[in-house]
Amino acid sequence: MSTPVTQEAVGVRQDVDRCSSCCVCSTLCPYEALKKDTAGKITLDIARCQVCGLCYSTCPAKAIDTVYYDVDSLTGYLENARRESGSDTLVIMCKGSAPDSAKVQEMFGVSQFATLSVPCVGRVPEEIFLKAILMGFNEIDVLACEEDYCRFVRGSPVTSRKVAGLNAVLEQLGWGKVINLKKNSLKVKATSELCIACGNCVYYCPYHAAKLNSPGVISFDLSLCRGCGLCTAMCPALALDLENWERERISTLISQHVIDMTSPRILVFRCQWAVFPSLNGQSPASNIRFIDLPCASRVDTFHILEAFQKGVEGVMIAACSEDDCKQEKASGKAQRSVAKLQARLGQIGFQDKLYFCTVAPRYPDRFIKELEQFSQKICQANKKEAT
């Protein structure tokens, strides 16, 4: 008797029976994961899919479903956020452009608000905006990436058209302009007094934003910077930092997690494009905590060693593959950097306490399996050390 083949869970599903072949999804898909075949039917190639959610949010026939941030989960989250915040203002932010709360207050002129942060605001269906208004949100502020900064290429332009269309309808219904749209991007911050002009930032920057103008003088063209954080991680002089992912902020998160964790403590640095966490943000176990980053390349040796020094027994880094990387294959450079650190940690027997893996939201169970396997390995090692 043959063993049945278990189909792997995927992040996006297509109901071919409901599809009308209108081509809205295939027109918007930035990755050509949805195409019309020779029979005139739209087909989904999950291997190409980056789970941006644009197809889900725009399909008029509701023929596409996703395991991430669907209408039901978003509705439930917003209901709780409305109650907990006590505010009638909702701020919806793309994770790639989301600053800290102080800058949100400055940008939109609000002091108290509920927040919804998603991998791309373009994936939020119109239905959710309307549900939010009916829940009692009188103002919805949307913060999208600048269009040439959008990790999903078409997410920001789609958001602009969606907001314009919704406001036009709401004004005709007498609601006025409820939805405000602004765009933002997070950039590198340089302290020239600390710079030693080593040239690492110039060499590693995937976007050629760092430039060596003359011997001893480094400058940044911030219009080219895409906020991957690779230069920050590679700067030996600590002269660079990244907005919203500053070195001190990450160190503070590490300290807070260590206090809150049980042993054996496992800290996971996740690329926010490789893993889409649930809206409740809960950890799977009391000994595991997460720090989400703009790219795995933002993980630097300093924070890994700091985590070990503060009592973490295992550090895992979950990244996109180079082919999936939203930052010009910067994840590959991060992997090579981690491999070098592993070799050095091998001198004190710590090489197995640091683990780098590549995952993708199109296959949600793969991250879970990677984490389970690493967790088991750390637990077993911890028991051996205790005996």
One Martini backbone bead per residue (centre of mass of N, CA, C, O) as a GRO file, in nm:
protein
  387
    1MET     BB    1   0.093   0.038   0.026
    2SER     BB    2   0.074   0.359  -0.039
    3THR     BB    3   0.179   0.671   0.047
    4PRO     BB    4   0.040   0.951   0.097
    5VAL     BB    5   0.049   1.270  -0.029
    6THR     BB    6   0.138   1.563   0.128
    7GLN     BB    7   0.030   1.873   0.104
    8GLU     BB    8   0.156   2.175   0.105
    9ALA     BB    9   0.129   2.455   0.256
   10VAL     BB   10  -0.013   2.770   0.158
   11GLY     BB   11  -0.056   3.128   0.142
   12VAL     BB   12  -0.202   3.080  -0.145
   13ARG     BB   13  -0.533   3.054  -0.292
   14GLN     BB   14  -0.728   2.895  -0.558
   15ASP     BB   15  -1.060   2.925  -0.699
   16VAL     BB   16  -1.141   2.809  -1.004
   17ASP     BB   17  -1.462   2.813  -0.990
   18ARG     BB   18  -1.472   3.139  -0.931
   19CYS     BB   19  -1.322   3.217  -1.170
   20SER     BB   20  -1.350   3.472  -1.446
   21SER     BB   21  -1.095   3.579  -1.602
   22CYS     BB   22  -1.036   3.906  -1.568
   23CYS     BB   23  -0.714   3.981  -1.485
   24VAL     BB   24  -0.652   4.150  -1.233
   25CYS     BB   25  -0.433   3.979  -1.094
   26SER     BB   26  -0.229   3.953  -1.336
   27THR     BB   27  -0.188   4.262  -1.368
   28LEU     BB   28  -0.078   4.312  -1.061
   29CYS     BB   29   0.132   4.106  -1.053
   30PRO     BB   30   0.483   4.140  -0.992
   31TYR     BB   31   0.563   3.798  -1.048
   32GLU     BB   32   0.398   3.614  -1.244
   33ALA     BB   33   0.197   3.404  -1.077
   34LEU     BB   34  -0.034   3.513  -1.267
   35LYS     BB   35  -0.189   3.335  -1.542
   36LYS     BB   36  -0.286   3.280  -1.866
   37ASP     BB   37  -0.380   3.019  -2.033
   38THR     BB   38  -0.468   2.848  -2.322
   39ALA     BB   39  -0.777   2.825  -2.193
   40GLY     BB   40  -0.822   3.110  -2.021
   41LYS     BB   41  -0.695   3.051  -1.746
   42ILE     BB   42  -0.614   3.117  -1.423
   43THR     BB   43  -0.288   3.070  -1.282
   44LEU     BB   44  -0.101   2.944  -1.001
   45ASP     BB   45   0.244   3.015  -0.910
   46ILE     BB   46   0.375   2.962  -0.604
   47ALA     BB   47   0.688   2.990  -0.661
   48ARG     BB   48   0.647   3.310  -0.738
   49CYS     BB   49   0.520   3.390  -0.489
   50GLN     BB   50   0.517   3.677  -0.232
   51VAL     BB   51   0.259   3.755  -0.067
   52CYS     BB   52   0.132   4.056  -0.103
   53GLY     BB   53  -0.210   4.054  -0.158
   54LEU     BB   54  -0.331   4.190  -0.415
   55CYS     BB   55  -0.517   3.968  -0.521
   56TYR     BB   56  -0.699   3.943  -0.273
   57SER     BB   57  -0.792   4.257  -0.259
   58THR     BB   58  -0.901   4.260  -0.590
   59CYS     BB   59  -1.087   4.026  -0.619
   60PRO     BB   60  -1.421   4.018  -0.732
   61ALA     BB   61  -1.471   3.685  -0.680
   62LYS     BB   62  -1.317   3.556  -0.440
   63ALA     BB   63  -1.079   3.336  -0.559
   64ILE     BB   64  -0.880   3.443  -0.335
   65ASP     BB   65  -0.669   3.319  -0.075
   66THR     BB   66  -0.541   3.370   0.267
   67VAL     BB   67  -0.350   3.321   0.572
   68TYR     BB   68  -0.304   3.637   0.563
   69TYR     BB   69  -0.487   3.892   0.647
   70ASP     BB   70  -0.777   3.859   0.643
   71VAL     BB   71  -1.086   3.973   0.695
   72ASP     BB   72  -1.137   3.831   0.966
   73SER     BB   73  -0.869   3.901   1.114
   74LEU     BB   74  -0.886   4.209   1.074
   75THR     BB   75  -1.155   4.255   1.215
   76GLY     BB   76  -1.078   4.142   1.493
   77TYR     BB   77  -0.841   4.329   1.544
   78LEU     BB   78  -0.994   4.606   1.523
   79GLU     BB   79  -1.189   4.561   1.753
   80ASN     BB   80  -0.968   4.542   1.972
   81ALA     BB   81  -0.819   4.810   1.908
   82ARG     BB   82  -1.056   4.996   1.969
   83ARG     BB   83  -1.089   4.921   2.267
   84GLU     BB   84  -0.788   4.957   2.372
   85SER     BB   85  -0.743   5.261   2.268
   86GLY     BB   86  -1.002   5.459   2.258
   87SER     BB   87  -1.001   5.526   1.948
   88ASP     BB   88  -1.102   5.700   1.626
   89THR     BB   89  -0.805   5.625   1.522
   90LEU     BB   90  -0.648   5.492   1.227
   91VAL     BB   91  -0.334   5.320   1.156
   92ILE     BB   92  -0.199   5.226   0.843
   93MET     BB   93   0.096   5.018   0.794
   94CYS     BB   94   0.385   4.968   0.647
   95LYS     BB   95   0.661   4.801   0.750
   96GLY     BB   96   0.866   4.950   0.549
   97SER     BB   97   0.754   5.263   0.671
   98ALA     BB   98   0.747   5.234   0.979
   99PRO     BB   99   0.758   5.424   1.240
  100ASP     BB  100   0.740   5.566   1.514
  101SER     BB  101   0.500   5.710   1.709
  102ALA     BB  102   0.610   6.000   1.702
  103LYS     BB  103   0.605   6.028   1.388
  104VAL     BB  104   0.310   5.969   1.348
  105GLN     BB  105   0.207   6.211   1.506
  106GLU     BB  106   0.350   6.421   1.325
  107MET     BB  107   0.232   6.345   1.041
  108PHE     BB  108  -0.099   6.339   1.148
  109GLY     BB  109  -0.179   6.485   1.420
  110VAL     BB  110  -0.170   6.259   1.651
  111SER     BB  111  -0.202   6.105   1.988
  112GLN     BB  112  -0.428   5.880   1.939
  113PHE     BB  113  -0.409   5.526   1.834
  114ALA     BB  114  -0.463   5.279   1.611
  115THR     BB  115  -0.292   4.984   1.483
  116LEU     BB  116  -0.187   4.867   1.148
  117SER     BB  117   0.048   4.612   1.052
  118VAL     BB  118   0.173   4.543   0.722
  119PRO     BB  119   0.354   4.438   0.449
  120CYS     BB  120   0.102   4.573   0.278
  121VAL     BB  121  -0.145   4.805   0.213
  122GLY     BB  122  -0.245   4.676  -0.061
  123ARG     BB  123  -0.385   4.415   0.095
  124VAL     BB  124  -0.617   4.595   0.185
  125PRO     BB  125  -0.936   4.588   0.172
  126GLU     BB  126  -1.206   4.787   0.130
  127GLU     BB  127  -1.379   4.645   0.345
  128ILE     BB  128  -1.204   4.731   0.590
  129PHE     BB  129  -1.252   5.033   0.579
  130LEU     BB  130  -1.560   5.015   0.616
  131LYS     BB  131  -1.559   4.858   0.884
  132ALA     BB  132  -1.402   5.070   1.046
  133ILE     BB  133  -1.616   5.291   1.027
  134LEU     BB  134  -1.848   5.120   1.162
  135MET     BB  135  -1.682   5.091   1.438
  136GLY     BB  136  -1.572   5.424   1.475
  137PHE     BB  137  -1.378   5.527   1.266
  138ASN     BB  138  -1.319   5.867   1.164
  139GLU     BB  139  -1.007   5.801   1.110
  140ILE     BB  140  -0.780   5.719   0.832
  141ASP     BB  141  -0.438   5.640   0.832
  142VAL     BB  142  -0.205   5.612   0.563
  143LEU     BB  143   0.113   5.430   0.538
  144ALA     BB  144   0.323   5.434   0.273
  145CYS     BB  145   0.529   5.376   0.041
  146GLU     BB  146   0.724   5.475  -0.170
  147GLU     BB  147   0.703   5.383  -0.492
  148ASP     BB  148   1.029   5.327  -0.528
  149TYR     BB  149   1.016   5.145  -0.235
  150CYS     BB  150   0.843   4.915  -0.294
  151ARG     BB  151   0.863   4.572  -0.237
  152PHE     BB  152   0.586   4.518  -0.433
  153VAL     BB  153   0.587   4.766  -0.649
  154ARG     BB  154   0.237   4.794  -0.652
  155GLY     BB  155   0.127   4.865  -0.368
  156SER     BB  156   0.133   5.180  -0.359
  157PRO     BB  157  -0.035   5.249  -0.615
  158VAL     BB  158  -0.287   5.093  -0.525
  159THR     BB  159  -0.339   5.258  -0.270
  160SER     BB  160  -0.390   5.531  -0.403
  161ARG     BB  161  -0.639   5.440  -0.567
  162LYS     BB  162  -0.808   5.331  -0.332
  163VAL     BB  163  -0.831   5.591  -0.163
  164ALA     BB  164  -0.956   5.770  -0.381
  165GLY     BB  165  -1.211   5.596  -0.427
  166LEU     BB  166  -1.320   5.592  -0.136
  167ASN     BB  167  -1.344   5.898  -0.094
  168ALA     BB  168  -1.545   5.948  -0.323
  169VAL     BB  169  -1.772   5.773  -0.204
  170LEU     BB  170  -1.790   5.900   0.083
  171GLU     BB  171  -1.863   6.186  -0.013
  172GLN     BB  172  -2.131   6.105  -0.155
  173LEU     BB  173  -2.238   5.987   0.140
  174GLY     BB  174  -2.137   6.222   0.361
  175TRP     BB  175  -1.842   6.166   0.511
  176GLY     BB  176  -1.612   6.255   0.367
  177LYS     BB  177  -1.274   6.277   0.445
  178VAL     BB  178  -1.133   5.990   0.602
  179ILE     BB  179  -0.879   5.930   0.420
  180ASN     BB  180  -0.528   5.931   0.475
  181LEU     BB  181  -0.233   5.988   0.269
  182LYS     BB  182   0.103   5.868   0.319
  183LYS     BB  183   0.461   5.883   0.263
  184ASN     BB  184   0.743   5.658   0.329
  185SER     BB  185   1.093   5.628   0.444
  186LEU     BB  186   1.369   5.444   0.550
  187LYS     BB  187   1.687   5.552   0.675
  188VAL     BB  188   1.996   5.626   0.698
  189LYS     BB  189   2.228   5.712   0.969
  190ALA     BB  190   2.491   5.956   1.005
  191THR     BB  191   2.814   5.985   1.183
  192SER     BB  192   3.084   6.157   1.089
  193GLU     BB  193   3.267   6.150   1.351
  194LEU     BB  194   3.289   5.816   1.336
  195CYS     BB  195   3.411   5.798   1.072
  196ILE     BB  196   3.680   5.589   0.896
  197ALA     BB  197   3.669   5.524   0.590
  198CYS     BB  198   3.660   5.203   0.507
  199GLY     BB  199   3.413   5.125   0.280
  200ASN     BB  200   3.185   4.920   0.348
  201CYS     BB  201   2.929   5.072   0.252
  202VAL     BB  202   3.016   5.093  -0.044
  203TYR     BB  203   3.050   4.785  -0.096
  204TYR     BB  204   2.756   4.674   0.020
  205CYS     BB  205   2.564   4.850  -0.118
  206PRO     BB  206   2.294   4.772  -0.335
  207TYR     BB  207   2.232   5.108  -0.423
  208HIS     BB  208   2.466   5.323  -0.416
  209ALA     BB  209   2.443   5.538  -0.165
  210ALA     BB  210   2.735   5.502  -0.107
  211LYS     BB  211   3.014   5.742  -0.106
  212LEU     BB  212   3.344   5.809  -0.231
  213ASN     BB  213   3.469   6.126  -0.279
  214SER     BB  214   3.721   6.108  -0.084
  215PRO     BB  215   3.964   6.076   0.114
  216GLY     BB  216   3.771   6.033   0.409
  217VAL     BB  217   3.482   6.064   0.237
  218ILE     BB  218   3.146   6.001   0.324
  219SER     BB  219   2.837   5.957   0.144
  220PHE     BB  220   2.470   6.003   0.108
  221ASP     BB  221   2.208   5.894  -0.107
  222LEU     BB  222   1.885   5.891   0.007
  223SER     BB  223   1.732   5.835  -0.267
  224LEU     BB  224   1.869   5.532  -0.276
  225CYS     BB  225   1.780   5.439  -0.016
  226ARG     BB  226   1.619   5.118   0.130
  227GLY     BB  227   1.661   5.015   0.433
  228CYS     BB  228   1.827   4.737   0.500
  229GLY     BB  229   2.108   4.766   0.699
  230LEU     BB  230   2.387   4.661   0.599
  231CYS     BB  231   2.578   4.897   0.664
  232THR     BB  232   2.529   4.892   0.969
  233ALA     BB  233   2.639   4.598   1.019
  234MET     BB  234   2.934   4.677   0.866
  235CYS     BB  235   3.005   4.894   1.078
  236PRO     BB  236   3.288   4.933   1.290
  237ALA     BB  237   3.218   5.245   1.409
  238LEU     BB  238   2.913   5.312   1.460
  239ALA     BB  239   2.811   5.542   1.227
  240LEU     BB  240   2.549   5.370   1.176
  241ASP     BB  241   2.192   5.389   1.117
  242LEU     BB  242   1.839   5.285   1.149
  243GLU     BB  243   1.538   5.368   1.112
  244ASN     BB  244   1.367   5.187   1.371
  245TRP     BB  245   1.668   5.011   1.378
  246GLU     BB  246   1.834   5.072   1.609
  247ARG     BB  247   2.077   4.961   1.806
  248GLU     BB  248   1.950   5.032   2.084
  249ARG     BB  249   1.671   4.912   2.033
  250ILE     BB  250   1.763   4.618   1.997
  251SER     BB  251   1.902   4.592   2.271
  252THR     BB  252   1.646   4.639   2.436
  253LEU     BB  253   1.489   4.396   2.330
  254ILE     BB  254   1.681   4.182   2.429
  255SER     BB  255   1.658   4.246   2.732
  256GLN     BB  256   1.349   4.206   2.754
  257HIS     BB  257   1.341   3.910   2.659
  258VAL     BB  258   1.527   3.776   2.868
  259ILE     BB  259   1.344   3.836   3.113
  260ASP     BB  260   1.078   3.685   2.974
  261MET     BB  261   1.235   3.419   2.959
  262THR     BB  262   1.291   3.086   2.934
  263SER     BB  263   1.454   2.794   2.966
  264PRO     BB  264   1.581   2.785   2.671
  265ARG     BB  265   1.692   3.058   2.510
  266ILE     BB  266   1.527   3.195   2.211
  267LEU     BB  267   1.639   3.395   1.940
  268VAL     BB  268   1.459   3.562   1.668
  269PHE     BB  269   1.557   3.672   1.358
  270ARG     BB  270   1.337   3.847   1.132
  271CYS     BB  271   1.236   3.878   0.830
  272GLN     BB  272   0.951   4.057   0.727
  273TRP     BB  273   0.943   3.888   0.438
  274ALA     BB  274   0.971   3.578   0.542
  275VAL     BB  275   0.772   3.652   0.791
  276PHE     BB  276   0.421   3.628   0.888
  277PRO     BB  277   0.280   3.727   1.151
  278SER     BB  278   0.056   3.741   1.366
  279LEU     BB  279  -0.149   3.984   1.505
  280ASN     BB  280  -0.093   3.900   1.816
  281GLY     BB  281   0.230   3.828   1.857
  282GLN     BB  282   0.270   3.549   1.960
  283SER     BB  283   0.443   3.310   2.114
  284PRO     BB  284   0.488   2.959   2.116
  285ALA     BB  285   0.687   3.015   2.367
  286SER     BB  286   0.852   3.107   2.665
  287ASN     BB  287   1.158   3.065   2.513
  288ILE     BB  288   1.044   3.252   2.271
  289ARG     BB  289   1.169   3.520   2.060
  290PHE     BB  290   1.115   3.821   1.859
  291ILE     BB  291   1.288   4.000   1.583
  292ASP     BB  292   1.205   4.237   1.354
  293LEU     BB  293   1.329   4.305   1.022
  294PRO     BB  294   1.402   4.451   0.708
  295CYS     BB  295   1.653   4.250   0.716
  296ALA     BB  296   1.895   4.019   0.764
  297SER     BB  297   2.128   4.235   0.721
  298ARG     BB  298   2.076   4.379   1.009
  299VAL     BB  299   2.231   4.164   1.129
  300ASP     BB  300   2.471   4.173   1.382
  301THR     BB  301   2.729   4.073   1.573
  302PHE     BB  302   2.665   4.239   1.821
  303HIS     BB  303   2.375   4.115   1.879
  304ILE     BB  304   2.451   3.821   1.900
  305LEU     BB  305   2.659   3.849   2.131
  306GLU     BB  306   2.468   3.993   2.325
  307ALA     BB  307   2.270   3.762   2.360
  308PHE     BB  308   2.471   3.561   2.482
  309GLN     BB  309   2.566   3.745   2.718
  310LYS     BB  310   2.250   3.760   2.836
  311GLY     BB  311   2.153   3.426   2.802
  312VAL     BB  312   2.134   3.313   2.529
  313GLU     BB  313   2.128   2.980   2.374
  314GLY     BB  314   1.976   3.077   2.097
  315VAL     BB  315   2.028   3.174   1.746
  316MET     BB  316   1.796   3.279   1.496
  317ILE     BB  317   1.784   3.317   1.131
  318ALA     BB  318   1.528   3.453   0.921
  319ALA     BB  319   1.530   3.431   0.566
  320CYS     BB  320   1.563   3.503   0.259
  321SER     BB  321   1.628   3.431  -0.031
  322GLU     BB  322   1.792   3.564  -0.287
  323ASP     BB  323   1.545   3.547  -0.485
  324ASP     BB  324   1.341   3.689  -0.260
  325CYS     BB  325   1.483   3.937  -0.207
  326LYS     BB  326   1.402   4.290  -0.140
  327GLN     BB  327   1.747   4.362  -0.126
  328GLU     BB  328   1.943   4.270  -0.348
  329LYS     BB  329   2.065   4.002  -0.201
  330ALA     BB  330   2.140   4.065   0.108
  331SER     BB  331   2.096   3.786   0.245
  332GLY     BB  332   2.357   3.655   0.141
  333LYS     BB  333   2.549   3.838   0.302
  334ALA     BB  334   2.441   3.754   0.576
  335GLN     BB  335   2.510   3.453   0.560
  336ARG     BB  336   2.819   3.492   0.536
  337SER     BB  337   2.853   3.641   0.803
  338VAL     BB  338   2.744   3.414   0.986
  339ALA     BB  339   2.947   3.195   0.903
  340LYS     BB  340   3.193   3.341   1.021
  341LEU     BB  341   3.089   3.345   1.312
  342GLN     BB  342   3.060   3.042   1.350
  343ALA     BB  343   3.360   2.979   1.322
  344ARG     BB  344   3.440   3.143   1.575
  345LEU     BB  345   3.247   2.995   1.777
  346GLY     BB  346   3.390   2.715   1.753
  347GLN     BB  347   3.623   2.782   1.963
  348ILE     BB  348   3.374   2.763   2.205
  349GLY     BB  349   3.120   2.574   2.113
  350PHE     BB  350   2.885   2.779   1.950
  351GLN     BB  351   2.797   2.700   1.653
  352ASP     BB  352   2.504   2.558   1.729
  353LYS     BB  353   2.369   2.838   1.847
  354LEU     BB  354   2.382   2.920   1.540
  355TYR     BB  355   2.116   2.998   1.294
  356PHE     BB  356   2.055   2.971   0.937
  357CYS     BB  357   1.758   3.050   0.740
  358THR     BB  358   1.533   2.980   0.467
  359VAL     BB  359   1.224   3.148   0.392
  360ALA     BB  360   0.857   3.157   0.314
  361PRO     BB  361   0.522   3.260   0.304
  362ARG     BB  362   0.424   3.043   0.095
  363TYR     BB  363   0.552   2.845   0.336
  364PRO     BB  364   0.455   2.847   0.658
  365ASP     BB  365   0.573   2.567   0.782
  366ARG     BB  366   0.884   2.604   0.756
  367PHE     BB  367   0.940   2.786   0.994
  368ILE     BB  368   0.824   2.602   1.210
  369LYS     BB  369   1.022   2.366   1.158
  370GLU     BB  370   1.285   2.516   1.203
  371LEU     BB  371   1.222   2.598   1.496
  372GLU     BB  372   1.177   2.317   1.614
  373GLN     BB  373   1.456   2.199   1.548
  374PHE     BB  374   1.625   2.411   1.698
  375SER     BB  375   1.492   2.379   1.974
  376GLN     BB  376   1.567   2.083   2.018
  377LYS     BB  377   1.873   2.124   2.001
  378ILE     BB  378   1.898   2.321   2.243
  379CYS     BB  379   1.767   2.141   2.457
  380GLN     BB  380   1.969   1.907   2.436
  381ALA     BB  381   2.224   2.075   2.497
  382ASN     BB  382   2.127   2.175   2.776
  383LYS     BB  383   2.113   1.895   2.910
  384LYS     BB  384   2.410   1.817   2.872
  385GLU     BB  385   2.528   2.062   3.033
  386ALA     BB  386   2.374   1.980   3.308
  387THR     BB  387   2.534   1.680   3.336
   0.00000   0.00000   0.00000
